[in-house]
Amino acid sequence: MLVYALKLTRTPSTMAETDLMPLREVGFDDRAIHDICAIAAYYGFVNRIADGLGVELENG
């Protein structure tokens, strides 16, 4: 799952159907794979919006 999410985050244009096979081999079904993809993509989206708007984290 983490290998998939990292590849989706770092090199999304290289994703292929074969990237799903390791997930299926360890028991993730289509719904779970969808959720993994959606969550990884959502965090990437939110982080880029925050970076693009210059949002800074609050300390403490």
PDB file of N, CA, C and O in Angstrom:
ATOM      1  N   MET A   1       0.829  -1.182   0.000  1.00  0.00           N
ATOM      2  CA  MET A   1       0.000   0.000   0.000  1.00  0.00           C
ATOM      3  C   MET A   1       0.878   1.253   0.000  1.00  0.00           C
ATOM      4  O   MET A   1       0.625   2.191  -0.755  1.00  0.00           O
ATOM      5  N   LEU A   2       1.896   1.266   0.835  1.00  0.00           N
ATOM      6  CA  LEU A   2       2.745   2.447   0.919  1.00  0.00           C
ATOM      7  C   LEU A   2       3.601   2.629  -0.327  1.00  0.00           C
ATOM      8  O   LEU A   2       3.854   3.760  -0.744  1.00  0.00           O
ATOM      9  N   VAL A   3       4.046   1.540  -0.919  1.00  0.00           N
ATOM     10  CA  VAL A   3       4.799   1.631  -2.177  1.00  0.00           C
ATOM     11  C   VAL A   3       3.913   2.234  -3.262  1.00  0.00           C
ATOM     12  O   VAL A   3       4.354   3.092  -4.026  1.00  0.00           O
ATOM     13  N   TYR A   4       2.670   1.785  -3.327  1.00  0.00           N
ATOM     14  CA  TYR A   4       1.708   2.311  -4.295  1.00  0.00           C
ATOM     15  C   TYR A   4       1.475   3.802  -4.064  1.00  0.00           C
ATOM     16  O   TYR A   4       1.531   4.593  -5.005  1.00  0.00           O
ATOM     17  N   ALA A   5       1.214   4.187  -2.821  1.00  0.00           N
ATOM     18  CA  ALA A   5       0.938   5.591  -2.502  1.00  0.00           C
ATOM     19  C   ALA A   5       2.150   6.478  -2.786  1.00  0.00           C
ATOM     20  O   ALA A   5       2.000   7.604  -3.259  1.00  0.00           O
ATOM     21  N   LEU A   6       3.335   5.977  -2.500  1.00  0.00           N
ATOM     22  CA  LEU A   6       4.550   6.758  -2.764  1.00  0.00           C
ATOM     23  C   LEU A   6       4.740   6.973  -4.265  1.00  0.00           C
ATOM     24  O   LEU A   6       5.064   8.078  -4.699  1.00  0.00           O
ATOM     25  N   LYS A   7       4.540   5.918  -5.056  1.00  0.00           N
ATOM     26  CA  LYS A   7       4.675   6.061  -6.510  1.00  0.00           C
ATOM     27  C   LYS A   7       3.621   7.022  -7.051  1.00  0.00           C
ATOM     28  O   LYS A   7       3.926   7.858  -7.901  1.00  0.00           O
ATOM     29  N   LEU A   8       2.397   6.914  -6.571  1.00  0.00           N
ATOM     30  CA  LEU A   8       1.338   7.818  -7.009  1.00  0.00           C
ATOM     31  C   LEU A   8       1.678   9.266  -6.675  1.00  0.00           C
ATOM     32  O   LEU A   8       1.366  10.174  -7.445  1.00  0.00           O
ATOM     33  N   THR A   9       2.310   9.479  -5.539  1.00  0.00           N
ATOM     34  CA  THR A   9       2.685  10.824  -5.106  1.00  0.00           C
ATOM     35  C   THR A   9       3.863  11.373  -5.901  1.00  0.00           C
ATOM     36  O   THR A   9       3.843  12.526  -6.333  1.00  0.00           O
ATOM     37  N   ARG A  10       4.874  10.560  -6.088  1.00  0.00           N
ATOM     38  CA  ARG A  10       6.117  11.044  -6.712  1.00  0.00           C
ATOM     39  C   ARG A  10       6.094  11.026  -8.233  1.00  0.00           C
ATOM     40  O   ARG A  10       6.600  11.949  -8.872  1.00  0.00           O
ATOM     41  N   THR A  11       5.516   9.995  -8.813  1.00  0.00           N
ATOM     42  CA  THR A  11       5.542   9.858 -10.279  1.00  0.00           C
ATOM     43  C   THR A  11       4.189   9.376 -10.792  1.00  0.00           C
ATOM     44  O   THR A  11       4.087   8.266 -11.315  1.00  0.00           O
ATOM     45  N   PRO A  12       3.161  10.188 -10.649  1.00  0.00           N
ATOM     46  CA  PRO A  12       1.812   9.744 -11.012  1.00  0.00           C
ATOM     47  C   PRO A  12       1.654   9.364 -12.477  1.00  0.00           C
ATOM     48  O   PRO A  12       0.832   8.506 -12.800  1.00  0.00           O
ATOM     49  N   SER A  13       2.411   9.974 -13.361  1.00  0.00           N
ATOM     50  CA  SER A  13       2.248   9.658 -14.788  1.00  0.00           C
ATOM     51  C   SER A  13       2.789   8.278 -15.146  1.00  0.00           C
ATOM     52  O   SER A  13       2.562   7.798 -16.256  1.00  0.00           O
ATOM     53  N   THR A  14       3.496   7.636 -14.228  1.00  0.00           N
ATOM     54  CA  THR A  14       4.034   6.307 -14.522  1.00  0.00           C
ATOM     55  C   THR A  14       3.161   5.175 -13.977  1.00  0.00           C
ATOM     56  O   THR A  14       3.505   4.003 -14.129  1.00  0.00           O
ATOM     57  N   MET A  15       2.047   5.513 -13.350  1.00  0.00           N
ATOM     58  CA  MET A  15       1.165   4.485 -12.794  1.00  0.00           C
ATOM     59  C   MET A  15       0.574   3.638 -13.914  1.00  0.00           C
ATOM     60  O   MET A  15       0.247   4.139 -14.990  1.00  0.00           O
ATOM     61  N   ALA A  16       0.444   2.338 -13.633  1.00  0.00           N
ATOM     62  CA  ALA A  16      -0.101   1.405 -14.625  1.00  0.00           C
ATOM     63  C   ALA A  16      -0.928   0.339 -13.909  1.00  0.00           C
ATOM     64  O   ALA A  16      -0.874   0.213 -12.686  1.00  0.00           O
ATOM     65  N   GLU A  17      -1.677  -0.410 -14.673  1.00  0.00           N
ATOM     66  CA  GLU A  17      -2.492  -1.500 -14.130  1.00  0.00           C
ATOM     67  C   GLU A  17      -1.639  -2.464 -13.304  1.00  0.00           C
ATOM     68  O   GLU A  17      -2.112  -3.022 -12.314  1.00  0.00           O
ATOM     69  N   THR A  18      -0.409  -2.655 -13.704  1.00  0.00           N
ATOM     70  CA  THR A  18       0.471  -3.581 -12.983  1.00  0.00           C
ATOM     71  C   THR A  18       0.774  -3.119 -11.555  1.00  0.00           C
ATOM     72  O   THR A  18       1.161  -3.932 -10.716  1.00  0.00           O
ATOM     73  N   ASP A  19       0.604  -1.839 -11.271  1.00  0.00           N
ATOM     74  CA  ASP A  19       0.823  -1.336  -9.910  1.00  0.00           C
ATOM     75  C   ASP A  19      -0.262  -1.828  -8.949  1.00  0.00           C
ATOM     76  O   ASP A  19      -0.084  -1.776  -7.732  1.00  0.00           O
ATOM     77  N   LEU A  20      -1.368  -2.297  -9.485  1.00  0.00           N
ATOM     78  CA  LEU A  20      -2.453  -2.799  -8.649  1.00  0.00           C
ATOM     79  C   LEU A  20      -2.255  -4.250  -8.231  1.00  0.00           C
ATOM     80  O   LEU A  20      -2.817  -4.688  -7.227  1.00  0.00           O
ATOM     81  N   MET A  21      -1.471  -4.987  -8.983  1.00  0.00           N
ATOM     82  CA  MET A  21      -1.305  -6.414  -8.706  1.00  0.00           C
ATOM     83  C   MET A  21      -0.768  -6.700  -7.302  1.00  0.00           C
ATOM     84  O   MET A  21      -1.317  -7.567  -6.622  1.00  0.00           O
ATOM     85  N   PRO A  22       0.276  -6.013  -6.838  1.00  0.00           N
ATOM     86  CA  PRO A  22       0.747  -6.295  -5.474  1.00  0.00           C
ATOM     87  C   PRO A  22      -0.319  -6.012  -4.412  1.00  0.00           C
ATOM     88  O   PRO A  22      -0.372  -6.695  -3.389  1.00  0.00           O
ATOM     89  N   LEU A  23      -1.161  -5.016  -4.649  1.00  0.00           N
ATOM     90  CA  LEU A  23      -2.233  -4.721  -3.704  1.00  0.00           C
ATOM     91  C   LEU A  23      -3.246  -5.858  -3.664  1.00  0.00           C
ATOM     92  O   LEU A  23      -3.694  -6.272  -2.594  1.00  0.00           O
ATOM     93  N   ARG A  24      -3.596  -6.350  -4.834  1.00  0.00           N
ATOM     94  CA  ARG A  24      -4.562  -7.456  -4.918  1.00  0.00           C
ATOM     95  C   ARG A  24      -3.980  -8.740  -4.314  1.00  0.00           C
ATOM     96  O   ARG A  24      -4.695  -9.528  -3.696  1.00  0.00           O
ATOM     97  N   GLU A  25      -2.672  -8.934  -4.502  1.00  0.00           N
ATOM     98  CA  GLU A  25      -2.026 -10.144  -3.988  1.00  0.00           C
ATOM     99  C   GLU A  25      -2.063 -10.222  -2.459  1.00  0.00           C
ATOM    100  O   GLU A  25      -2.052 -11.314  -1.891  1.00  0.00           O
ATOM    101  N   VAL A  26      -2.106  -9.066  -1.799  1.00  0.00           N
ATOM    102  CA  VAL A  26      -2.159  -9.089  -0.330  1.00  0.00           C
ATOM    103  C   VAL A  26      -3.577  -8.913   0.198  1.00  0.00           C
ATOM    104  O   VAL A  26      -3.781  -8.778   1.405  1.00  0.00           O
ATOM    105  N   GLY A  27      -4.569  -8.913  -0.715  1.00  0.00           N
ATOM    106  CA  GLY A  27      -5.948  -8.972  -0.282  1.00  0.00           C
ATOM    107  C   GLY A  27      -6.780  -7.714  -0.410  1.00  0.00           C
ATOM    108  O   GLY A  27      -7.940  -7.707   0.002  1.00  0.00           O
ATOM    109  N   PHE A  28      -6.228  -6.651  -0.967  1.00  0.00           N
ATOM    110  CA  PHE A  28      -7.039  -5.448  -1.165  1.00  0.00           C
ATOM    111  C   PHE A  28      -7.993  -5.668  -2.334  1.00  0.00           C
ATOM    112  O   PHE A  28      -7.580  -6.121  -3.401  1.00  0.00           O
ATOM    113  N   ASP A  29      -9.273  -5.346  -2.132  1.00  0.00           N
ATOM    114  CA  ASP A  29     -10.243  -5.442  -3.222  1.00  0.00           C
ATOM    115  C   ASP A  29     -10.318  -4.095  -3.943  1.00  0.00           C
ATOM    116  O   ASP A  29      -9.624  -3.147  -3.575  1.00  0.00           O
ATOM    117  N   ASP A  30     -11.165  -4.020  -4.969  1.00  0.00           N
ATOM    118  CA  ASP A  30     -11.248  -2.795  -5.773  1.00  0.00           C
ATOM    119  C   ASP A  30     -11.640  -1.580  -4.937  1.00  0.00           C
ATOM    120  O   ASP A  30     -11.111  -0.489  -5.149  1.00  0.00           O
ATOM    121  N   ARG A  31     -12.553  -1.755  -3.997  1.00  0.00           N
ATOM    122  CA  ARG A  31     -12.976  -0.636  -3.147  1.00  0.00           C
ATOM    123  C   ARG A  31     -11.811  -0.129  -2.296  1.00  0.00           C
ATOM    124  O   ARG A  31     -11.611   1.079  -2.169  1.00  0.00           O
ATOM    125  N   ALA A  32     -11.057  -1.037  -1.725  1.00  0.00           N
ATOM    126  CA  ALA A  32      -9.917  -0.645  -0.896  1.00  0.00           C
ATOM    127  C   ALA A  32      -8.849   0.054  -1.740  1.00  0.00           C
ATOM    128  O   ALA A  32      -8.254   1.038  -1.301  1.00  0.00           O
ATOM    129  N   ILE A  33      -8.611  -0.448  -2.935  1.00  0.00           N
ATOM    130  CA  ILE A  33      -7.628   0.186  -3.823  1.00  0.00           C
ATOM    131  C   ILE A  33      -8.101   1.581  -4.205  1.00  0.00           C
ATOM    132  O   ILE A  33      -7.308   2.522  -4.239  1.00  0.00           O
ATOM    133  N   HIS A  34      -9.379   1.714  -4.489  1.00  0.00           N
ATOM    134  CA  HIS A  34      -9.938   3.037  -4.780  1.00  0.00           C
ATOM    135  C   HIS A  34      -9.702   3.979  -3.608  1.00  0.00           C
ATOM    136  O   HIS A  34      -9.286   5.121  -3.805  1.00  0.00           O
ATOM    137  N   ASP A  35      -9.961   3.518  -2.405  1.00  0.00           N
ATOM    138  CA  ASP A  35      -9.792   4.354  -1.220  1.00  0.00           C
ATOM    139  C   ASP A  35      -8.333   4.752  -1.017  1.00  0.00           C
ATOM    140  O   ASP A  35      -8.048   5.903  -0.685  1.00  0.00           O
ATOM    141  N   ILE A  36      -7.413   3.819  -1.212  1.00  0.00           N
ATOM    142  CA  ILE A  36      -5.986   4.137  -1.101  1.00  0.00           C
ATOM    143  C   ILE A  36      -5.611   5.216  -2.107  1.00  0.00           C
ATOM    144  O   ILE A  36      -4.930   6.183  -1.767  1.00  0.00           O
ATOM    145  N   CYS A  37      -6.054   5.046  -3.335  1.00  0.00           N
ATOM    146  CA  CYS A  37      -5.760   6.017  -4.396  1.00  0.00           C
ATOM    147  C   CYS A  37      -6.369   7.371  -4.074  1.00  0.00           C
ATOM    148  O   CYS A  37      -5.698   8.397  -4.196  1.00  0.00           O
ATOM    149  N   ALA A  38      -7.620   7.387  -3.668  1.00  0.00           N
ATOM    150  CA  ALA A  38      -8.315   8.647  -3.384  1.00  0.00           C
ATOM    151  C   ALA A  38      -7.665   9.397  -2.228  1.00  0.00           C
ATOM    152  O   ALA A  38      -7.514  10.617  -2.295  1.00  0.00           O
ATOM    153  N   ILE A  39      -7.285   8.698  -1.184  1.00  0.00           N
ATOM    154  CA  ILE A  39      -6.674   9.359  -0.033  1.00  0.00           C
ATOM    155  C   ILE A  39      -5.303   9.911  -0.393  1.00  0.00           C
ATOM    156  O   ILE A  39      -4.988  11.047  -0.040  1.00  0.00           O
ATOM    157  N   ALA A  40      -4.483   9.133  -1.086  1.00  0.00           N
ATOM    158  CA  ALA A  40      -3.162   9.622  -1.490  1.00  0.00           C
ATOM    159  C   ALA A  40      -3.296  10.832  -2.412  1.00  0.00           C
ATOM    160  O   ALA A  40      -2.570  11.814  -2.257  1.00  0.00           O
ATOM    161  N   ALA A  41      -4.217  10.764  -3.363  1.00  0.00           N
ATOM    162  CA  ALA A  41      -4.425  11.879  -4.294  1.00  0.00           C
ATOM    163  C   ALA A  41      -4.961  13.105  -3.565  1.00  0.00           C
ATOM    164  O   ALA A  41      -4.553  14.227  -3.865  1.00  0.00           O
ATOM    165  N   TYR A  42      -5.860  12.908  -2.623  1.00  0.00           N
ATOM    166  CA  TYR A  42      -6.427  14.027  -1.861  1.00  0.00           C
ATOM    167  C   TYR A  42      -5.339  14.760  -1.070  1.00  0.00           C
ATOM    168  O   TYR A  42      -5.287  15.990  -1.088  1.00  0.00           O
ATOM    169  N   TYR A  43      -4.481  14.022  -0.383  1.00  0.00           N
ATOM    170  CA  TYR A  43      -3.418  14.670   0.381  1.00  0.00           C
ATOM    171  C   TYR A  43      -2.464  15.421  -0.532  1.00  0.00           C
ATOM    172  O   TYR A  43      -2.011  16.514  -0.191  1.00  0.00           O
ATOM    173  N   GLY A  44      -2.154  14.847  -1.692  1.00  0.00           N
ATOM    174  CA  GLY A  44      -1.321  15.562  -2.656  1.00  0.00           C
ATOM    175  C   GLY A  44      -1.980  16.855  -3.104  1.00  0.00           C
ATOM    176  O   GLY A  44      -1.321  17.890  -3.202  1.00  0.00           O
ATOM    177  N   PHE A  45      -3.271  16.800  -3.375  1.00  0.00           N
ATOM    178  CA  PHE A  45      -4.034  17.974  -3.802  1.00  0.00           C
ATOM    179  C   PHE A  45      -4.027  19.053  -2.722  1.00  0.00           C
ATOM    180  O   PHE A  45      -3.723  20.215  -2.996  1.00  0.00           O
ATOM    181  N   VAL A  46      -4.362  18.664  -1.502  1.00  0.00           N
ATOM    182  CA  VAL A  46      -4.444  19.628  -0.404  1.00  0.00           C
ATOM    183  C   VAL A  46      -3.079  20.271  -0.136  1.00  0.00           C
ATOM    184  O   VAL A  46      -2.990  21.476   0.101  1.00  0.00           O
ATOM    185  N   ASN A  47      -2.030  19.468  -0.173  1.00  0.00           N
ATOM    186  CA  ASN A  47      -0.694  20.023   0.057  1.00  0.00           C
ATOM    187  C   ASN A  47      -0.288  20.998  -1.037  1.00  0.00           C
ATOM    188  O   ASN A  47       0.350  22.011  -0.750  1.00  0.00           O
ATOM    189  N   ARG A  48      -0.644  20.713  -2.282  1.00  0.00           N
ATOM    190  CA  ARG A  48      -0.301  21.632  -3.363  1.00  0.00           C
ATOM    191  C   ARG A  48      -1.109  22.926  -3.274  1.00  0.00           C
ATOM    192  O   ARG A  48      -0.588  23.999  -3.576  1.00  0.00           O
ATOM    193  N   ILE A  49      -2.352  22.838  -2.872  1.00  0.00           N
ATOM    194  CA  ILE A  49      -3.158  24.042  -2.669  1.00  0.00           C
ATOM    195  C   ILE A  49      -2.526  24.892  -1.569  1.00  0.00           C
ATOM    196  O   ILE A  49      -2.354  26.100  -1.735  1.00  0.00           O
ATOM    197  N   ALA A  50      -2.182  24.262  -0.451  1.00  0.00           N
ATOM    198  CA  ALA A  50      -1.570  24.995   0.659  1.00  0.00           C
ATOM    199  C   ALA A  50      -0.240  25.620   0.240  1.00  0.00           C
ATOM    200  O   ALA A  50       0.026  26.780   0.556  1.00  0.00           O
ATOM    201  N   ASP A  51       0.587  24.866  -0.462  1.00  0.00           N
ATOM    202  CA  ASP A  51       1.869  25.411  -0.941  1.00  0.00           C
ATOM    203  C   ASP A  51       1.640  26.561  -1.912  1.00  0.00           C
ATOM    204  O   ASP A  51       2.325  27.581  -1.844  1.00  0.00           O
ATOM    205  N   GLY A  52       0.682  26.399  -2.811  1.00  0.00           N
ATOM    206  CA  GLY A  52       0.404  27.430  -3.805  1.00  0.00           C
ATOM    207  C   GLY A  52      -0.123  28.726  -3.215  1.00  0.00           C
ATOM    208  O   GLY A  52       0.063  29.800  -3.788  1.00  0.00           O
ATOM    209  N   LEU A  53      -0.784  28.622  -2.065  1.00  0.00           N
ATOM    210  CA  LEU A  53      -1.330  29.803  -1.410  1.00  0.00           C
ATOM    211  C   LEU A  53      -0.417  30.325  -0.304  1.00  0.00           C
ATOM    212  O   LEU A  53      -0.742  31.307   0.362  1.00  0.00           O
ATOM    213  N   GLY A  54       0.718  29.669  -0.112  1.00  0.00           N
ATOM    214  CA  GLY A  54       1.663  30.119   0.903  1.00  0.00           C
ATOM    215  C   GLY A  54       1.205  29.873   2.337  1.00  0.00           C
ATOM    216  O   GLY A  54       1.616  30.588   3.251  1.00  0.00           O
ATOM    217  N   VAL A  55       0.368  28.879   2.536  1.00  0.00           N
ATOM    218  CA  VAL A  55      -0.124  28.564   3.876  1.00  0.00           C
ATOM    219  C   VAL A  55       1.041  28.033   4.719  1.00  0.00           C
ATOM    220  O   VAL A  55       1.803  27.174   4.277  1.00  0.00           O
ATOM    221  N   GLU A  56       1.160  28.552   5.921  1.00  0.00           N
ATOM    222  CA  GLU A  56       2.191  28.082   6.838  1.00  0.00           C
ATOM    223  C   GLU A  56       1.531  27.389   8.023  1.00  0.00           C
ATOM    224  O   GLU A  56       0.455  27.785   8.471  1.00  0.00           O
ATOM    225  N   LEU A  57       2.195  26.347   8.524  1.00  0.00           N
ATOM    226  CA  LEU A  57       1.672  25.608   9.669  1.00  0.00           C
ATOM    227  C   LEU A  57       1.817  26.428  10.939  1.00  0.00           C
ATOM    228  O   LEU A  57       2.788  27.161  11.126  1.00  0.00           O
ATOM    229  N   GLU A  58       0.816  26.283  11.813  1.00  0.00           N
ATOM    230  CA  GLU A  58       0.898  26.929  13.114  1.00  0.00           C
ATOM    231  C   GLU A  58       1.742  26.072  14.037  1.00  0.00           C
ATOM    232  O   GLU A  58       1.671  24.844  13.978  1.00  0.00           O
ATOM    233  N   ASN A  59       2.529  26.691  14.878  1.00  0.00           N
ATOM    234  CA  ASN A  59       3.307  25.943  15.864  1.00  0.00           C
ATOM    235  C   ASN A  59       2.551  25.895  17.167  1.00  0.00           C
ATOM    236  O   ASN A  59       2.162  26.925  17.718  1.00  0.00           O
ATOM    237  N   GLY A  60       2.345  24.668  17.662  1.00  0.00           N
ATOM    238  CA  GLY A  60       1.783  24.435  18.963  1.00  0.00           C
ATOM    239  C   GLY A  60       0.356  24.654  19.097  1.00  0.00           C
ATOM    240  O   GLY A  60      -0.196  24.474  20.183  1.00  0.00           O
TER     241      GLY A  60
END
